[in-house]
């Protein structure tokens, strides 16, 4: 999670909402990135989507079984859908997101009967550090 936090800090430095993600398989980092929606003019360029795309390209596959995703913020519905379709084994995330989250909040994507695959979910990993990065970023915008 420390690397995901580094990616969140880098995203904040670029003026992006500070969310970072790392995708790992067999204790090897396949991809790491932070939000790039502004930089790429792409509303789908969330950290989770970017690392899933990178890992799929690297492994030349659309599915990532045996892979674990670390992300600093509870994934939104779009990212939860991508996690499910990619068949990611485990999801570790930091801060919960009452407004935009879709794992424990909002749509609770993985609990829906239409969900194709539910990863093992571990919430609250480095939660304080993840929340602090977000609070500091948004405080500077106000």
N, C-alpha and C positions, 0 to 999 in steps of 0.2 A: 504493500500500500504506500510505502514511502516514495516509490517511483511515481505512482499515480498522483501523489501530492506535489511532487516536483513538476509534473505536467500541468497540474492545475495552476501552480504559481506562474509557469511560463505562459499559460493562456491568459491569466490576469495581466501579465506584462504586455501582452499584445492587445489588451483592451477587450478580450473575450470574457464571457462568463466563465469563471475559473472552475472548470471541471476537467479532471484528468482521468485517464484510463490506461490500463496495462493488460495485455492478453498473454497468458502463460500456458505452456504445455511442457510437461516433464521438467519443471523447474527452470525452463528456458524462456526468456522473453521473446515472443514472436512479434509483438507490436506495442508501441506506446505512443500516446498523443493526448492532446487536449482539445477543447472546443475550438473550432475554426469557422464558425458560421459567418462571421463578419468578413474575415480574410478571404474566404472562398465564395462569398455571396451565395451561400447554400444553407438553407434551413435544416437540411439533414446532416450537416457536418458536426454532429455531436461527437464527443470523444469516443463513446462506445461504438458508434457506427464506423468511425475512422479506423479504429483498431481492428474491428471485425473485417472490414474491407482489406486492410493490409495483411492480416493473417491468412485470409482466404486466398489472396493473390500469392503470398509466399508458399503456401501449402498446395496451391492449385486445386482447391476444392471449395464447395459452397457450404460444407458442414464442418464444424469444429468440435467433434466429440473428444473428450479427454482434455479440453482446454478450460482454463479458469479465467474469469474476468474480474479485475479489481477496478472499481470506479469510486470516485470521491463523493458522488451524490446519487441518491436513489434514481434509477433510470425512469424516464418518461415512457409513455405508451409506445411511441415509435421505437425507442431503443429496446424496450422489453420484447416487442415483436421480433426485432432483429436477433436478439439473444435467443429467443425460442426457435426461430427458423434456422439459426446457425447450430442449434443443438449444443450450446455451451454447457459444460458439465456443472460448473459452480459459479455463482455470482457472489462476490464480496463487495459490499458498498459501505461508504462512510456515513454521511449525513442523510437523514430522511428528508423528504421534500413534500410537505403537506399540500403545497399548491400544484406542483407539476409531476410529482412522483406517481408511479403506477405499479409499484410492487406491494408496499404496505399501505399506501394511500391511493386515493382516486380510483382508477379502474381496477386495481388489483389484478393486473393482466394474467399472471400465472395461475390465479385461482379460477379463471373462467373455464367453462366446459369446452369452449372453442380453442383453447390453448393447445397447441400440438406437442409442446415439450416444456417441462418446468425444470429449471436447474435447481440444484441445491442452493439455498439462499442463506447468506450470513450477513446480517445487517449490523451497523454500528462499529465497524472496523475503522479505527482512527477517526471516530465521529467528531470529537472535539476539534481536532486539527482541520478536518474537512469543513466543518461549519465555520470555523474562524476565518479561513481563506475567503469563503463566500461573504460573511458579514463584513469583513474589512473591505472587500471589493465594492459591495453595494453601498457601504457607508461613504466611500470616496465619491460615489456618483450622486449622492444627495446634497 
